């Protein structure tokens, strides 16, 4: 209901935390238009102001 799109302008890397522990790091240089994160699909921790990383935890893994 109250979803906010994630601002990817300062994000350099997205770390997608998979269920059961593994994580997948994705370089987003030039891919900002193709990525769409909304809070109803999971949770995120935006560290882009510090180190350029966005950690995404899909629903069921947060």
Secondary structure by P-SEA (a helix, b strand, c coil): cbbbbbbcccccbbbbbcccbbbbbbbcccccccccccccccccccccccccbbbbbccccc
